Amino acid sequence: MELHKLDRYAKALIKEAGSKIRHSFSSELDIETKADANDLVTNIDKEIEQFFIERIRKDYIGHRILGEEGFGDDVKSLDGFIWMLDPIDGTMNFIHQQRNFAISLGIYQDGIGVLGYIYDVIHDELYSAQKGQGAYLNDERIPMLEPTTIPNAIIGMNASWVVPNHHIENEGLIRLVQDVRGIRSYGSAALELAYVSTGRIDAYMSMRLSPWDVAGGIVIATEVGAIATNLSGQPLKFLGQDTFLVARKGLHDSLLANYIALK
């Protein structure tokens, strides 16, 4: 497979999808809930995923699609080419704010991320990477990340994990909040990965993410020297939900060793 050709194709598809999303702002949304009252999906999420799937199946026969809205393939293995797609990552932001959401896409070959994309639709910022070729924001190469320390770090984290919960020891996260320079939460895992990759924040963690949330961002983040694992420090498996941590190299180890303890 010629990855440069596939890269150009994917970028064109993403930009076309972004245009469709922007044009949807003038229309009334059909909003539904999924797993719970805060897990939202709109007709636009569904339409954009179907747009991708229709084009990919026509132009890349044999490639499989793992999409959030369930219109893709029933993926049980990572063999071959798999497109891991979230048509609108940050649907709640899309509904309430019409900003702070992104198209997230990772293209994996036999379980290895070879192409990654995050498209901030509103700001027309396309973060992209090809394995071994560096990462880019639009046409500008993103520099490698420099080391930082906990006191100088800004961490992306949902505040709900700092209160007592069933997933993680919150006392460690309380200490983290006290020790770091700042905490941020943007409501889109894809954008938080983009911000780690560009140094806008220094780390991002979550208790429960799906492959399509992070597949594209991991390719981008690793190209600039970030480390991405689950909260046990193990590689992600991409066939189900998992905890997640991405951070600059030294910061990643420090967070796992001193602040994060799963229940």
C-alpha positions as CSV (number, residue, x, y, z in Angstrom):
1,M,0.0,0.0,0.0
2,E,1.3,3.4,-1.0
3,L,0.9,5.4,2.3
4,H,1.5,8.8,0.7
5,K,-1.4,8.2,-1.7
6,L,-3.6,6.9,1.2
7,D,-2.6,10.0,3.2
8,R,-3.7,12.4,0.5
9,Y,-7.0,10.5,0.1
10,A,-7.7,10.5,3.9
11,K,-7.0,14.3,4.2
12,A,-9.3,15.1,1.3
13,L,-12.0,13.0,2.8
14,I,-11.6,14.6,6.3
15,K,-11.7,18.1,4.8
16,E,-14.9,17.3,2.9
17,A,-16.5,15.8,6.0
18,G,-15.5,19.0,7.9
19,S,-17.3,21.1,5.4
20,K,-20.4,19.0,5.7
21,I,-20.3,19.5,9.5
22,R,-19.9,23.2,9.3
23,H,-22.9,23.4,6.9
24,S,-25.0,21.5,9.3
25,F,-24.9,24.3,11.9
26,S,-27.8,26.0,10.2
27,S,-30.0,22.9,10.4
28,E,-31.9,21.5,13.4
29,L,-30.2,18.6,15.1
30,D,-31.8,15.3,15.9
31,I,-30.3,14.4,19.3
32,E,-30.4,11.0,20.9
33,T,-28.8,9.4,24.0
34,K,-26.8,6.2,24.0
35,A,-25.4,4.5,27.1
36,D,-26.5,7.3,29.5
37,A,-28.1,10.7,29.5
38,N,-24.7,12.4,28.8
39,D,-23.7,10.0,26.0
40,L,-25.1,11.8,23.1
41,V,-25.3,11.2,19.3
42,T,-26.8,13.4,16.6
43,N,-28.0,12.7,13.1
44,I,-24.8,14.5,11.9
45,D,-22.5,12.0,13.8
46,K,-24.3,9.2,11.9
47,E,-24.3,10.9,8.5
48,I,-20.6,11.8,8.7
49,E,-19.7,8.2,9.6
50,Q,-21.8,6.8,6.8
51,F,-20.2,9.3,4.4
52,F,-16.7,8.0,5.3
53,I,-17.8,4.3,5.2
54,E,-19.4,4.7,1.8
55,R,-16.3,6.3,0.3
56,I,-13.8,4.0,1.9
57,R,-15.7,0.8,0.9
58,K,-15.8,2.1,-2.7
59,D,-12.2,3.2,-3.0
60,Y,-10.4,0.8,-0.7
61,I,-12.0,-2.6,-1.0
62,G,-10.8,-4.9,1.8
63,H,-10.1,-2.1,4.3
64,R,-12.3,-2.4,7.4
65,I,-13.8,0.5,9.4
66,L,-14.2,0.6,13.2
67,G,-16.6,3.5,13.7
68,E,-18.1,4.9,16.9
69,E,-21.7,4.9,15.6
70,G,-21.7,1.3,14.6
71,F,-22.1,1.5,10.8
72,G,-18.7,0.0,10.1
73,D,-17.4,-3.6,10.4
74,D,-17.5,-6.0,13.4
75,V,-13.8,-5.9,14.0
76,K,-12.5,-8.9,16.0
77,S,-8.9,-8.8,15.0
78,L,-6.4,-6.1,13.9
79,D,-5.3,-7.9,10.7
80,G,-5.0,-5.8,7.5
81,F,-6.0,-2.2,7.2
82,I,-8.5,-0.8,9.7
83,W,-9.8,2.8,9.8
84,M,-10.7,3.7,13.4
85,L,-13.1,6.7,13.1
86,D,-14.9,9.0,15.4
87,P,-16.9,11.3,13.1
88,I,-17.5,13.9,15.8
89,D,-15.3,13.5,19.0
90,G,-16.9,15.8,21.5
91,T,-20.5,15.5,20.5
92,M,-21.7,17.3,23.7
93,N,-19.5,20.3,22.8
94,F,-20.8,20.1,19.2
95,I,-24.4,20.3,20.4
96,H,-23.9,22.9,23.1
97,Q,-21.0,25.1,21.8
98,Q,-20.5,24.4,18.1
99,R,-16.8,24.2,18.9
100,N,-14.3,22.1,20.8
101,F,-14.9,18.9,18.8
102,A,-12.9,17.1,16.1
103,I,-12.9,14.4,13.5
104,S,-10.6,11.6,14.8
105,L,-9.2,9.0,12.4
106,G,-6.4,6.5,12.7
107,I,-5.4,4.1,10.0
108,Y,-3.8,0.9,11.3
109,Q,-2.0,-1.9,9.4
110,D,-1.8,-5.2,11.3
111,G,-2.3,-3.4,14.6
112,I,0.3,-0.7,14.0
113,G,-0.8,2.9,13.5
114,V,0.6,4.1,10.2
115,L,-1.5,7.3,9.6
116,G,-3.2,9.5,12.2
117,Y,-5.5,12.6,11.9
118,I,-7.3,15.0,14.2
119,Y,-9.3,17.7,12.5
120,D,-10.4,20.7,14.5
121,V,-13.3,21.6,12.3
122,I,-14.1,25.1,13.6
123,H,-10.4,26.3,13.5
124,D,-9.6,24.4,10.3
125,E,-6.6,22.8,12.1
126,L,-5.6,19.4,10.7
127,Y,-3.1,17.5,12.9
128,S,-1.6,14.6,11.0
129,A,1.2,12.1,11.0
130,Q,2.6,9.2,9.1
131,K,4.6,6.7,11.0
132,G,8.3,7.6,10.9
133,Q,7.7,10.8,9.0
134,G,7.0,13.3,11.8
135,A,3.8,15.1,12.8
136,Y,2.2,18.2,11.2
137,L,-0.3,20.9,12.0
138,N,-1.7,21.8,8.6
139,D,1.6,22.1,6.6
140,E,3.9,23.0,9.5
141,R,6.0,20.3,11.2
142,I,5.3,19.9,14.9
143,P,8.6,20.0,16.9
144,M,9.6,17.2,19.2
145,L,8.4,17.6,22.8
146,E,10.9,18.8,25.4
147,P,11.0,17.3,28.9
148,T,9.0,18.9,31.8
149,T,8.4,18.3,35.4
150,I,5.2,17.9,37.5
151,P,5.3,21.4,39.0
152,N,5.6,22.9,35.5
153,A,2.9,20.7,33.9
154,I,-0.6,21.3,32.7
155,I,-2.6,18.1,32.8
156,G,-5.8,17.3,30.9
157,M,-8.1,15.5,33.2
158,N,-11.9,15.3,33.9
159,A,-12.6,16.7,37.4
160,S,-15.0,13.8,38.1
161,W,-12.1,11.5,38.8
162,V,-10.8,13.6,41.7
163,V,-13.9,12.8,43.8
164,P,-14.3,9.3,45.2
165,N,-15.1,6.8,42.4
166,H,-15.0,3.1,41.5
167,H,-12.1,3.4,39.0
168,I,-9.1,5.1,40.5
169,E,-7.8,6.1,44.0
170,N,-8.8,9.8,44.1
171,E,-6.3,10.7,46.8
172,G,-3.5,10.4,44.3
173,L,-5.3,12.7,41.9
174,I,-6.0,15.2,44.7
175,R,-2.2,15.4,45.3
176,L,-1.7,15.7,41.5
177,V,-4.1,18.7,41.3
178,Q,-2.1,20.3,44.2
179,D,1.3,19.6,42.7
180,V,0.8,20.6,39.0
181,R,0.7,24.0,37.4
182,G,-2.9,23.6,36.2
183,I,-5.7,21.2,35.2
184,R,-7.7,21.4,32.0
185,S,-10.7,19.5,30.5
186,Y,-11.8,20.2,26.9
187,G,-14.4,17.4,26.5
188,S,-12.8,15.8,23.5
189,A,-10.1,13.1,23.8
190,A,-8.9,13.8,20.3
191,L,-8.3,17.5,20.9
192,E,-6.6,16.8,24.2
193,L,-4.2,14.4,22.3
194,A,-3.6,17.2,19.7
195,Y,-2.9,19.6,22.5
196,V,-0.4,17.2,24.1
197,S,1.3,16.8,20.7
198,T,1.7,20.5,20.3
199,G,2.7,21.3,23.9
200,R,-0.4,23.2,24.8
201,I,-0.9,20.7,27.6
202,D,1.7,18.2,28.9
203,A,-0.4,15.1,29.6
204,Y,-3.9,13.8,29.3
205,M,-5.6,10.9,31.1
206,S,-9.0,9.2,31.1
207,M,-10.6,6.2,32.7
208,R,-12.5,4.9,29.8
209,L,-11.9,5.5,26.1
210,S,-12.6,3.6,22.9
211,P,-10.1,2.9,20.0
212,W,-11.7,5.5,17.8
213,D,-11.2,8.2,20.5
214,V,-7.4,7.8,20.5
215,A,-6.2,5.9,17.4
216,G,-5.4,8.9,15.3
217,G,-4.0,10.9,18.1
218,I,-1.6,8.2,19.2
219,V,0.1,8.2,15.8
220,I,0.5,11.9,16.0
221,A,1.7,12.0,19.6
222,T,4.3,9.3,19.3
223,E,5.8,11.1,16.3
224,V,6.7,14.0,18.6
225,G,8.0,11.8,21.4
226,A,5.0,11.4,23.7
227,I,4.3,8.1,25.4
228,A,0.8,6.6,25.2
229,T,-0.3,3.6,27.3
230,N,-3.2,2.6,29.5
231,L,-3.1,3.7,33.2
232,S,-1.3,0.4,34.1
233,G,1.5,1.4,31.8
234,Q,0.6,-1.3,29.2
235,P,0.1,-0.9,25.5
236,L,-3.4,-0.3,24.3
237,K,-5.1,-3.2,22.5
238,F,-7.6,-1.3,20.3
239,L,-10.3,-3.9,20.5
240,G,-12.3,-2.5,23.4
241,Q,-12.4,0.3,26.0
242,D,-9.4,0.9,28.2
243,T,-7.9,3.5,30.5
244,F,-5.6,6.0,28.8
245,L,-2.5,8.2,29.5
246,V,-0.5,10.2,27.0
247,A,2.3,12.5,28.2
248,R,5.8,13.7,27.6
249,K,8.3,11.0,28.2
250,G,9.6,11.7,31.7
251,L,6.3,13.0,32.9
252,H,4.5,9.8,31.8
253,D,6.7,7.7,34.2
254,S,6.3,10.2,37.0
255,L,2.5,10.2,36.8
256,L,2.3,6.4,36.8
257,A,4.8,6.0,39.7
258,N,3.6,8.8,42.0
259,Y,-0.1,9.6,41.4
260,I,-2.0,6.9,39.6
261,A,-3.4,3.8,41.3
262,L,-6.3,2.0,39.8
263,K,-8.8,0.2,42.0
